[in-house]
Amino acid sequence: MDLFSTIFYFIVAIFILVTVHEFGHFAAAKLFGMRVEKFYIGFDFWNLKLWSTHRGETEYGIGAIPLGGYVKISGIIDESFDTDFQSRAPEPWEFRSKPVWQRLIVLAAGVIMNMVLAAVIFIGLALVYGESKTPITTGAYVEAGSVFEDMGIRTGDKIVKVNGKPVKYWDEALDPELFTHHPLTYTVLRDGKALTFEAPSDIFSRLNGVQVPSMRPIVPPLVAEAFADYPAAKAGLTAGALVTKIGGQEIYDWQQVIDNVSANADKPIEIEWKVFGNGKVVEINADKIRKMGVAHTSSIVPNEQGKIGITLDQTDLREYAELGFFEAIVAGSKQTWKMTAMTVKGFGRLLSGKEDIRRSVGGPIKIAKLAGQSAEQGPGSFLLFLAMLSISLAFLNILPVPALDGGQIVINAVEGIMGREVPLNIKLRIQQIGMTALLILIGFIIFNDIVNP
């Protein structure tokens, strides 16, 4: 995906998430009769803004600094560091004049809206796409240099157990929640023997941000069509054939065909394929062809583009189940809870030093890349990315850190317990320290994005 598209989808994602978050604060404040002075997407520090307009008592705008957004509610010390209200008695429409329980709801409303957005997306995806599972009927394709290869798992191994528990579906074997647990073991069958491999403790961070699946079901290199006048057809390779060897190397997956052929443009390579006697089968089955098919071998020269003129027979092995409205609500809610729990566990592993912060933490550059990649795969993939990012945003904002919603919640809860307001100078100093620390953290994350792309 080109740079323009990547930036576009990043802006779309951030705009949606920040707008939903800030609307939560805005709606809750209005519900309790608080005056909202500003509603900004992006920060307008030093009055730098792209657009603004006044509607009633509120200024709506888009700030020039795309690091988030804010809602300015009368009578609260926030990102604007406004303290002018302290010189006068509290007004009925001000935040500080409202009961503590109302203030806490307003402060938590942004996080709640982000969680609601994630749940709505998961429910919507379940309703539209239903549930799909991919049964483990073939061996695994293991990406070279991946964490799974480092563990000892090899292409062709068939996964039979995870943590000693039998698994029937790839969805169970590659459940993201597994990667937040340790120890994690995979048991595979190789040449009829059961072998068990243990994942490293930092598998979560090593898989984070990986652009291609590190391990997936094998896609058998079955040929759907061999185009006339291309090298493969001229050599006698036909539809229904299974590519079994290239240059003497055993071939199990379609990606291996692509890699080997494209690496030998204009160079002769020896390709072996197998077909049943008449070249036709009633039911395409790669295992049967590999065991019982008739072998053919030919030296084939890929063209200048590294192609030999064949297409993949795309057999969809997934099992689909449509969901009704209430079933989709249950499935979407479970997914929201599962992704939230995984986010919390991942953060805990990060704090405990079990995960590499350089790999696990992503800023605007990494988020932009992921936004572009997910959009390229289709609207469902982009919405899934949006839901997971919304959960991450909610979790980060609820942390008890000054300048974040969680920090404000703690201060207001303390005021409720004390029965009086925390002195202005203390709240202002806490907010300044928090904002400074937040800007330093953002700077580190952006730097990390650059040096660890």
SEDO-123315 format. One record per residue (C-alpha): residue in three letters; residue number from 0; x, y, z. Coordinates in steps of 0.1 Angstrom, whole numbers, plus 5000, padded with zeros to 4 digits. Example, Ala and Ser with C-alpha at 12.3 -4.5 7.8 and 13.67 -1.06 7.14 Angstrom:
# residues 2
(ALA; 0; (5123; 4955; 5078))
(SER; 1; (5137; 4989; 5071))
# end
This chain:
# residues 453
(MET; 0; (5000; 5000; 5000))
(ASP; 1; (5013; 5035; 4991))
(LEU; 2; (5022; 5062; 5015))
(PHE; 3; (4991; 5083; 5008))
(SER; 4; (4968; 5054; 5015))
(THR; 5; (4986; 5045; 5047))
(ILE; 6; (4984; 5081; 5060))
(PHE; 7; (4947; 5083; 5049))
(TYR; 8; (4936; 5051; 5068))
(PHE; 9; (4957; 5062; 5098))
(ILE; 10; (4939; 5095; 5099))
(VAL; 11; (4905; 5078; 5095))
(ALA; 12; (4913; 5054; 5124))
(ILE; 13; (4925; 5081; 5148))
(PHE; 14; (4897; 5104; 5139))
(ILE; 15; (4871; 5078; 5146))
(LEU; 16; (4886; 5066; 5179))
(VAL; 17; (4893; 5101; 5193))
(THR; 18; (4859; 5114; 5182))
(VAL; 19; (4841; 5085; 5199))
(HIS; 20; (4863; 5089; 5231))
(GLU; 21; (4858; 5127; 5234))
(PHE; 22; (4821; 5124; 5225))
(GLY; 23; (4818; 5102; 5256))
(HIS; 24; (4831; 5130; 5278))
(PHE; 25; (4810; 5156; 5259))
(ALA; 26; (4777; 5137; 5262))
(ALA; 27; (4781; 5128; 5298))
(ALA; 28; (4790; 5165; 5307))
(LYS; 29; (4759; 5177; 5288))
(LEU; 30; (4738; 5151; 5306))
(PHE; 31; (4748; 5165; 5340))
(GLY; 32; (4744; 5201; 5330))
(MET; 33; (4781; 5210; 5327))
(ARG; 34; (4792; 5236; 5302))
(VAL; 35; (4815; 5224; 5275))
(GLU; 36; (4838; 5252; 5262))
(LYS; 37; (4858; 5232; 5236))
(PHE; 38; (4855; 5199; 5217))
(TYR; 39; (4887; 5193; 5197))
(ILE; 40; (4901; 5164; 5177))
(GLY; 41; (4939; 5169; 5178))
(PHE; 42; (4955; 5195; 5201))
(ASP; 43; (4954; 5232; 5194))
(PHE; 44; (4986; 5241; 5214))
(TRP; 45; (4997; 5276; 5207))
(ASN; 46; (4964; 5282; 5189))
(LEU; 47; (4975; 5259; 5160))
(LYS; 48; (4944; 5246; 5144))
(LEU; 49; (4931; 5234; 5110))
(TRP; 50; (4895; 5243; 5115))
(SER; 51; (4871; 5257; 5142))
(THR; 52; (4835; 5269; 5146))
(HIS; 53; (4813; 5280; 5175))
(ARG; 54; (4780; 5264; 5181))
(GLY; 55; (4762; 5277; 5212))
(GLU; 56; (4785; 5278; 5241))
(THR; 57; (4810; 5253; 5226))
(GLU; 58; (4839; 5257; 5202))
(TYR; 59; (4844; 5227; 5179))
(GLY; 60; (4876; 5223; 5160))
(ILE; 61; (4904; 5202; 5146))
(GLY; 62; (4938; 5209; 5161))
(ALA; 63; (4971; 5209; 5141))
(ILE; 64; (4988; 5185; 5165))
(PRO; 65; (4974; 5150; 5159))
(LEU; 66; (4983; 5134; 5192))
(GLY; 67; (4947; 5129; 5205))
(GLY; 68; (4920; 5153; 5214))
(TYR; 69; (4902; 5169; 5243))
(VAL; 70; (4870; 5183; 5257))
(LYS; 71; (4873; 5215; 5277))
(ILE; 72; (4847; 5214; 5305))
(SER; 73; (4842; 5245; 5326))
(GLY; 74; (4857; 5243; 5361))
(ILE; 75; (4884; 5215; 5356))
(ILE; 76; (4921; 5216; 5353))
(ASP; 77; (4930; 5196; 5321))
(GLU; 78; (4952; 5198; 5291))
(SER; 79; (4945; 5236; 5287))
(PHE; 80; (4959; 5243; 5322))
(ASP; 81; (4931; 5269; 5327))
(THR; 82; (4930; 5281; 5363))
(ASP; 83; (4910; 5314; 5358))
(PHE; 84; (4879; 5299; 5374))
(GLN; 85; (4896; 5295; 5407))
(SER; 86; (4893; 5332; 5414))
(ARG; 87; (4855; 5330; 5416))
(ALA; 88; (4829; 5310; 5434))
(PRO; 89; (4818; 5277; 5417))
(GLU; 90; (4790; 5281; 5392))
(PRO; 91; (4762; 5256; 5388))
(TRP; 92; (4774; 5246; 5353))
(GLU; 93; (4810; 5239; 5363))
(PHE; 94; (4826; 5205; 5367))
(ARG; 95; (4838; 5213; 5402))
(SER; 96; (4803; 5221; 5415))
(LYS; 97; (4789; 5187; 5406))
(PRO; 98; (4787; 5157; 5429))
(VAL; 99; (4817; 5134; 5428))
(TRP; 100; (4798; 5105; 5413))
(GLN; 101; (4788; 5127; 5383))
(ARG; 102; (4824; 5139; 5379))
(LEU; 103; (4836; 5103; 5379))
(ILE; 104; (4811; 5092; 5352))
(VAL; 105; (4821; 5122; 5330))
(LEU; 106; (4858; 5113; 5334))
(ALA; 107; (4852; 5076; 5326))
(ALA; 108; (4828; 5082; 5298))
(GLY; 109; (4855; 5084; 5271))
(VAL; 110; (4869; 5049; 5281))
(ILE; 111; (4834; 5035; 5282))
(MET; 112; (4826; 5048; 5247))
(ASN; 113; (4858; 5032; 5234))
(MET; 114; (4848; 4999; 5249))
(VAL; 115; (4813; 5003; 5234))
(LEU; 116; (4827; 5010; 5200))
(ALA; 117; (4849; 4978; 5202))
(ALA; 118; (4819; 4957; 5213))
(VAL; 119; (4797; 4972; 5185))
(ILE; 120; (4823; 4963; 5159))
(PHE; 121; (4828; 4928; 5172))
(ILE; 122; (4791; 4922; 5173))
(GLY; 123; (4786; 4937; 5138))
(LEU; 124; (4814; 4915; 5124))
(ALA; 125; (4799; 4884; 5140))
(LEU; 126; (4765; 4893; 5125))
(VAL; 127; (4778; 4899; 5090))
(TYR; 128; (4805; 4873; 5087))
(GLY; 129; (4793; 4847; 5113))
(GLU; 130; (4818; 4824; 5129))
(SER; 131; (4844; 4806; 5109))
(LYS; 132; (4869; 4779; 5120))
(THR; 133; (4897; 4763; 5101))
(PRO; 134; (4902; 4726; 5110))
(ILE; 135; (4937; 4713; 5113))
(THR; 136; (4937; 4689; 5083))
(THR; 137; (4971; 4698; 5069))
(GLY; 138; (5006; 4704; 5083))
(ALA; 139; (5019; 4739; 5093))
(TYR; 140; (5037; 4763; 5070))
(VAL; 141; (5064; 4780; 5092))
(GLU; 142; (5079; 4812; 5080))
(ALA; 143; (5117; 4813; 5078))
(GLY; 144; (5133; 4831; 5107))
(SER; 145; (5100; 4832; 5127))
(VAL; 146; (5097; 4825; 5164))
(PHE; 147; (5080; 4792; 5156))
(GLU; 148; (5110; 4781; 5135))
(ASP; 149; (5133; 4791; 5163))
(MET; 150; (5112; 4769; 5186))
(GLY; 151; (5120; 4739; 5164))
(ILE; 152; (5087; 4736; 5145))
(ARG; 153; (5091; 4729; 5108))
(THR; 154; (5070; 4732; 5077))
(GLY; 155; (5050; 4700; 5073))
(ASP; 156; (5046; 4694; 5111))
(LYS; 157; (5010; 4688; 5121))
(ILE; 158; (4999; 4705; 5154))
(VAL; 159; (4980; 4681; 5176))
(LYS; 160; (4982; 4697; 5211))
(VAL; 161; (4987; 4731; 5227))
(ASN; 162; (4998; 4731; 5264))
(GLY; 163; (4990; 4693; 5264))
(LYS; 164; (4954; 4699; 5253))
(PRO; 165; (4943; 4684; 5220))
(VAL; 166; (4933; 4710; 5194))
(LYS; 167; (4911; 4705; 5163))
(TYR; 168; (4912; 4740; 5148))
(TRP; 169; (4939; 4765; 5138))
(ASP; 170; (4918; 4792; 5157))
(GLU; 171; (4926; 4773; 5189))
(ALA; 172; (4963; 4767; 5181))
(LEU; 173; (4969; 4804; 5172))
(ASP; 174; (4946; 4821; 5197))
(PRO; 175; (4963; 4854; 5205))
(GLU; 176; (4955; 4849; 5242))
(LEU; 177; (4979; 4820; 5243))
(PHE; 178; (5008; 4842; 5236))
(THR; 179; (5003; 4861; 5269))
(HIS; 180; (5008; 4829; 5289))
(HIS; 181; (5039; 4811; 5299))
(PRO; 182; (5048; 4783; 5297))
(LEU; 183; (5034; 4777; 5262))
(THR; 184; (5040; 4744; 5244))
(TYR; 185; (5031; 4730; 5210))
(THR; 186; (5030; 4692; 5203))
(VAL; 187; (5034; 4683; 5166))
(LEU; 188; (5035; 4651; 5146))
(ARG; 189; (5065; 4647; 5124))
(ASP; 190; (5071; 4615; 5105))
(GLY; 191; (5046; 4598; 5128))
(LYS; 192; (5064; 4609; 5159))
(ALA; 193; (5051; 4633; 5185))
(LEU; 194; (5075; 4662; 5194))
(THR; 195; (5069; 4690; 5219))
(PHE; 196; (5084; 4724; 5217))
(GLU; 197; (5082; 4753; 5242))
(ALA; 198; (5077; 4789; 5232))
(PRO; 199; (5101; 4816; 5245))
(SER; 200; (5087; 4839; 5272))
(ASP; 201; (5088; 4869; 5248))
(ILE; 202; (5067; 4853; 5220))
(PHE; 203; (5040; 4879; 5224))
(SER; 204; (5064; 4908; 5216))
(ARG; 205; (5081; 4888; 5188))
(LEU; 206; (5048; 4883; 5171))
(ASN; 207; (5036; 4918; 5176))
(GLY; 208; (5036; 4938; 5144))
(VAL; 209; (5047; 4909; 5122))
(GLN; 210; (5033; 4916; 5087))
(VAL; 211; (5030; 4880; 5075))
(PRO; 212; (5017; 4850; 5096))
(SER; 213; (5046; 4833; 5113))
(MET; 214; (5027; 4800; 5112))
(ARG; 215; (4996; 4791; 5092))
(PRO; 216; (4979; 4761; 5076))
(ILE; 217; (4998; 4747; 5046))
(VAL; 218; (4983; 4758; 5012))
(PRO; 219; (4990; 4727; 4991))
(PRO; 220; (5007; 4737; 4957))
(LEU; 221; (4978; 4723; 4936))
(VAL; 222; (4976; 4738; 4902))
(ALA; 223; (4942; 4752; 4891))
(GLU; 224; (4953; 4763; 4856))
(ALA; 225; (4985; 4762; 4835))
(PHE; 226; (4983; 4790; 4809))
(ALA; 227; (4991; 4782; 4773))
(ASP; 228; (5024; 4796; 4759))
(TYR; 229; (5039; 4799; 4793))
(PRO; 230; (5069; 4778; 4805))
(ALA; 231; (5049; 4754; 4828))
(ALA; 232; (5023; 4744; 4801))
(LYS; 233; (5050; 4740; 4775))
(ALA; 234; (5068; 4716; 4799))
(GLY; 235; (5036; 4695; 4803))
(LEU; 236; (5024; 4707; 4837))
(THR; 237; (4986; 4707; 4838))
(ALA; 238; (4956; 4716; 4860))
(GLY; 239; (4952; 4692; 4889))
(ALA; 240; (4989; 4687; 4893))
(LEU; 241; (5006; 4689; 4927))
(VAL; 242; (5041; 4705; 4927))
(THR; 243; (5062; 4683; 4949))
(LYS; 244; (5099; 4693; 4944))
(ILE; 245; (5118; 4723; 4930))
(GLY; 246; (5155; 4720; 4925))
(GLY; 247; (5155; 4688; 4946))
(GLN; 248; (5138; 4705; 4976))
(GLU; 249; (5106; 4691; 4989))
(ILE; 250; (5077; 4715; 4984))
(TYR; 251; (5046; 4715; 5006))
(ASP; 252; (5032; 4750; 5004))
(TRP; 253; (5023; 4774; 4975))
(GLN; 254; (5045; 4801; 4990))
(GLN; 255; (5075; 4778; 4985))
(VAL; 256; (5066; 4776; 4948))
(ILE; 257; (5064; 4814; 4945))
(ASP; 258; (5097; 4820; 4964))
(ASN; 259; (5117; 4794; 4944))
(VAL; 260; (5103; 4803; 4910))
(SER; 261; (5106; 4841; 4914))
(ALA; 262; (5142; 4837; 4927))
(ASN; 263; (5152; 4820; 4894))
(ALA; 264; (5140; 4843; 4867))
(ASP; 265; (5155; 4834; 4833))
(LYS; 266; (5173; 4804; 4850))
(PRO; 267; (5165; 4767; 4844))
(ILE; 268; (5151; 4749; 4875))
(GLU; 269; (5141; 4713; 4878))
(ILE; 270; (5104; 4710; 4889))
(GLU; 271; (5087; 4677; 4899))
(TRP; 272; (5049; 4674; 4899))
(LYS; 273; (5025; 4646; 4904))
(VAL; 274; (4991; 4638; 4889))
(PHE; 275; (4968; 4609; 4888))
(GLY; 276; (4971; 4587; 4857))
(ASN; 277; (4947; 4608; 4835))
(GLY; 278; (4956; 4641; 4850))
(LYS; 279; (4921; 4645; 4865))
(VAL; 280; (4906; 4637; 4899))
(VAL; 281; (4871; 4638; 4912))
(GLU; 282; (4881; 4651; 4946))
(ILE; 283; (4913; 4671; 4948))
(ASN; 284; (4933; 4658; 4977))
(ALA; 285; (4970; 4668; 4980))
(ASP; 286; (4979; 4639; 5003))
(LYS; 287; (4965; 4613; 4979))
(ILE; 288; (4982; 4629; 4949))
(ARG; 289; (5016; 4630; 4968))
(LYS; 290; (5013; 4593; 4978))
(MET; 291; (4997; 4578; 4947))
(GLY; 292; (5002; 4602; 4918))
(VAL; 293; (5025; 4597; 4888))
(ALA; 294; (5057; 4618; 4890))
(HIS; 295; (5068; 4640; 4861))
(THR; 296; (5100; 4660; 4861))
(SER; 297; (5111; 4688; 4837))
(SER; 298; (5136; 4716; 4835))
(ILE; 299; (5116; 4748; 4833))
(VAL; 300; (5129; 4784; 4827))
(PRO; 301; (5108; 4811; 4844))
(ASN; 302; (5103; 4842; 4824))
(GLU; 303; (5119; 4876; 4831))
(GLN; 304; (5092; 4883; 4858))
(GLY; 305; (5100; 4851; 4876))
(LYS; 306; (5067; 4834; 4865))
(ILE; 307; (5060; 4801; 4849))
(GLY; 308; (5022; 4806; 4842))
(ILE; 309; (5003; 4787; 4868))
(THR; 310; (4976; 4796; 4893))
(LEU; 311; (4967; 4782; 4927))
(ASP; 312; (4937; 4760; 4933))
(GLN; 313; (4922; 4779; 4963))
(THR; 314; (4903; 4753; 4983))
(ASP; 315; (4885; 4770; 5013))
(LEU; 316; (4888; 4746; 5042))
(ARG; 317; (4871; 4769; 5067))
(GLU; 318; (4839; 4758; 5084))
(TYR; 319; (4813; 4786; 5085))
(ALA; 320; (4783; 4791; 5108))
(GLU; 321; (4758; 4820; 5105))
(LEU; 322; (4748; 4838; 5137))
(GLY; 323; (4715; 4853; 5146))
(PHE; 324; (4712; 4887; 5162))
(PHE; 325; (4713; 4875; 5198))
(GLU; 326; (4740; 4850; 5190))
(ALA; 327; (4761; 4877; 5174))
(ILE; 328; (4757; 4899; 5206))
(VAL; 329; (4770; 4870; 5227))
(ALA; 330; (4799; 4862; 5204))
(GLY; 331; (4809; 4899; 5200))
(SER; 332; (4807; 4905; 5237))
(LYS; 333; (4829; 4875; 5244))
(GLN; 334; (4854; 4887; 5219))
(THR; 335; (4855; 4922; 5235))
(TRP; 336; (4861; 4907; 5269))
(LYS; 337; (4888; 4883; 5255))
(MET; 338; (4907; 4911; 5237))
(THR; 339; (4905; 4933; 5268))
(ALA; 340; (4919; 4906; 5290))
(MET; 341; (4946; 4899; 5265))
(THR; 342; (4955; 4936; 5265))
(VAL; 343; (4957; 4937; 5303))
(LYS; 344; (4978; 4906; 5305))
(GLY; 345; (5001; 4919; 5278))
(PHE; 346; (5006; 4951; 5297))
(GLY; 347; (5014; 4932; 5328))
(ARG; 348; (5040; 4911; 5310))
(LEU; 349; (5055; 4944; 5297))
(LEU; 350; (5058; 4959; 5331))
(SER; 351; (5073; 4927; 5346))
(GLY; 352; (5100; 4927; 5319))
(LYS; 353; (5088; 4895; 5303))
(GLU; 354; (5083; 4913; 5269))
(ASP; 355; (5106; 4935; 5249))
(ILE; 356; (5093; 4971; 5251))
(ARG; 357; (5109; 4979; 5218))
(ARG; 358; (5088; 4953; 5200))
(SER; 359; (5056; 4955; 5221))
(VAL; 360; (5051; 4993; 5221))
(GLY; 361; (5039; 5010; 5189))
(GLY; 362; (5034; 5047; 5182))
(PRO; 363; (5018; 5067; 5153))
(ILE; 364; (5042; 5052; 5127))
(LYS; 365; (5036; 5016; 5136))
(ILE; 366; (4998; 5023; 5140))
(ALA; 367; (4998; 5039; 5105))
(LYS; 368; (5014; 5009; 5090))
(LEU; 369; (4990; 4985; 5106))
(ALA; 370; (4960; 5007; 5096))
(GLY; 371; (4972; 5006; 5060))
(GLN; 372; (4979; 4968; 5060))
(SER; 373; (4945; 4960; 5076))
(ALA; 374; (4926; 4983; 5051))
(GLU; 375; (4944; 4965; 5023))
(GLN; 376; (4929; 4932; 5034))
(GLY; 377; (4894; 4945; 5033))
(PRO; 378; (4868; 4964; 5055))
(GLY; 379; (4864; 4935; 5079))
(SER; 380; (4901; 4934; 5087))
(PHE; 381; (4902; 4972; 5091))
(LEU; 382; (4872; 4972; 5115))
(LEU; 383; (4889; 4944; 5135))
(PHE; 384; (4920; 4965; 5138))
(LEU; 385; (4899; 4995; 5148))
(ALA; 386; (4882; 4975; 5176))
(MET; 387; (4915; 4963; 5190))
(LEU; 388; (4930; 4997; 5189))
(SER; 389; (4899; 5012; 5206))
(ILE; 390; (4904; 4987; 5235))
(SER; 391; (4941; 4996; 5237))
(LEU; 392; (4931; 5033; 5238))
(ALA; 393; (4906; 5027; 5265))
(PHE; 394; (4930; 5007; 5287))
(LEU; 395; (4958; 5033; 5284))
(ASN; 396; (4934; 5061; 5293))
(ILE; 397; (4921; 5044; 5324))
(LEU; 398; (4956; 5040; 5338))
(PRO; 399; (4961; 5061; 5370))
(VAL; 400; (4986; 5084; 5353))
(PRO; 401; (4984; 5123; 5356))
(ALA; 402; (4971; 5139; 5324))
(LEU; 403; (4951; 5108; 5315))
(ASP; 404; (4915; 5101; 5324))
(GLY; 405; (4926; 5076; 5350))
(GLY; 406; (4947; 5102; 5368))
(GLN; 407; (4918; 5126; 5369))
(ILE; 408; (4896; 5098; 5383))
(VAL; 409; (4920; 5092; 5411))
(ILE; 410; (4922; 5129; 5420))
(ASN; 411; (4884; 5132; 5421))
(ALA; 412; (4880; 5100; 5440))
(VAL; 413; (4904; 5113; 5466))
(GLU; 414; (4885; 5145; 5468))
(GLY; 415; (4853; 5125; 5474))
(ILE; 416; (4869; 5105; 5502))
(MET; 417; (4884; 5137; 5518))
(GLY; 418; (4852; 5156; 5515))
(ARG; 419; (4870; 5186; 5501))
(GLU; 420; (4889; 5198; 5470))
(VAL; 421; (4926; 5191; 5465))
(PRO; 422; (4945; 5224; 5466))
(LEU; 423; (4948; 5241; 5432))
(ASN; 424; (4985; 5243; 5432))
(ILE; 425; (4989; 5206; 5438))
(LYS; 426; (4964; 5197; 5411))
(LEU; 427; (4981; 5220; 5386))
(ARG; 428; (5016; 5206; 5395))
(ILE; 429; (5003; 5170; 5391))
(GLN; 430; (4988; 5179; 5357))
(GLN; 431; (5020; 5196; 5345))
(ILE; 432; (5042; 5167; 5356))
(GLY; 433; (5018; 5142; 5340))
(MET; 434; (5017; 5162; 5307))
(THR; 435; (5055; 5165; 5306))
(ALA; 436; (5059; 5128; 5313))
(LEU; 437; (5033; 5120; 5286))
(LEU; 438; (5051; 5141; 5260))
(ILE; 439; (5084; 5125; 5268))
(LEU; 440; (5068; 5090; 5265))
(ILE; 441; (5053; 5100; 5231))
(GLY; 442; (5087; 5112; 5220))
(PHE; 443; (5103; 5079; 5230))
(ILE; 444; (5075; 5059; 5213))
(ILE; 445; (5080; 5078; 5180))
(PHE; 446; (5118; 5073; 5183))
(ASN; 447; (5112; 5036; 5189))
(ASP; 448; (5090; 5035; 5158))
(ILE; 449; (5118; 5049; 5137))
(VAL; 450; (5146; 5027; 5150))
(ASN; 451; (5126; 4996; 5154))
(PRO; 452; (5102; 4997; 5124))
# end
